[in-house]
Amino acid sequence: MMFLLGKLKVYAALVGAALLAVVTVYYRGRADGITEMEYEIKDDRLEKLLKAKDVQDEIQSLDDDDIAARASKWVRSDNSG
């Protein structure tokens, strides 16, 4: 009986250790996923800011005629008369 109880304790310890390992891996993977998503969001935000700055710099370098020519495809013409 004592031998069986000792064996049962060993099996319970192994199952507990395996369960602890699975839970640890799960939460570690979740934390890594959250970190990766934060990096992707920051990277996307940086790309958008750089693109906006490039467009702003390009527009600043144009003169009025060039701006009017570029805007003509986006602005409705006045056909009222």
C-alpha positions as CSV (number, residue, x, y, z in Angstrom):
1,M,0.0,0.0,0.0
2,M,2.8,2.4,0.9
3,F,4.6,1.6,-2.4
4,L,1.4,2.4,-4.4
5,L,1.0,5.7,-2.5
6,G,4.6,6.7,-3.3
7,K,4.1,5.8,-6.9
8,L,0.9,7.8,-7.0
9,K,2.7,10.9,-5.6
10,V,5.4,10.6,-8.3
11,Y,2.7,10.4,-11.0
12,A,0.9,13.4,-9.5
13,A,4.1,15.4,-9.5
14,L,4.8,14.5,-13.1
15,V,1.3,15.5,-14.2
16,G,1.6,18.7,-12.2
17,A,5.0,19.5,-13.7
18,A,3.6,18.8,-17.2
19,L,0.6,21.0,-16.6
20,L,2.8,23.8,-15.3
21,A,5.0,23.6,-18.4
22,V,2.0,23.8,-20.7
23,V,0.5,26.8,-18.9
24,T,3.9,28.5,-18.8
25,V,4.4,28.0,-22.6
26,Y,0.9,29.2,-23.3
27,Y,1.3,32.5,-21.4
28,R,4.7,33.0,-22.7
29,G,3.4,32.6,-26.3
30,R,0.6,35.0,-25.5
31,A,3.0,37.6,-24.2
32,D,5.3,37.2,-27.2
33,G,2.3,37.6,-29.5
34,I,1.2,40.8,-27.8
35,T,4.7,42.2,-28.0
36,E,4.9,41.3,-31.7
37,M,1.6,43.0,-32.4
38,E,2.7,46.1,-30.6
39,Y,5.9,46.2,-32.8
40,E,3.7,45.8,-35.9
41,I,1.4,48.6,-34.9
42,K,4.4,50.9,-34.1
43,D,6.1,50.0,-37.4
44,D,2.9,50.7,-39.4
45,R,2.4,54.0,-37.6
46,L,6.0,55.0,-38.4
47,E,5.6,54.1,-42.1
48,K,2.4,56.2,-42.3
49,L,4.2,59.2,-40.6
50,L,7.1,58.9,-43.0
51,K,4.8,58.7,-46.0
52,A,2.8,61.8,-44.8
53,K,6.1,63.7,-44.4
54,D,7.2,62.8,-47.9
55,V,3.9,64.0,-49.4
56,Q,4.0,67.1,-47.3
57,D,7.6,67.8,-48.4
58,E,6.7,67.2,-52.0
59,I,3.7,69.6,-51.8
60,Q,5.9,72.2,-50.1
61,S,8.3,72.1,-53.0
62,L,5.7,72.7,-55.7
63,D,4.7,76.2,-56.9
64,D,1.1,77.3,-57.2
65,D,0.7,76.3,-60.8
66,D,1.9,72.7,-60.1
67,I,-0.4,72.4,-57.1
68,A,-3.4,73.6,-59.2
69,A,-2.5,71.1,-61.9
70,R,-2.3,68.2,-59.4
71,A,-5.4,69.3,-57.7
72,S,-7.4,69.6,-60.9
73,K,-8.1,65.9,-61.0
74,W,-9.5,65.9,-57.4
75,V,-11.5,69.1,-57.5
76,R,-14.8,69.4,-59.4
77,S,-14.8,72.0,-62.1
78,D,-17.3,74.8,-61.9
79,N,-19.9,74.2,-64.7
80,S,-22.5,76.7,-63.4
81,G,-22.2,79.1,-66.2
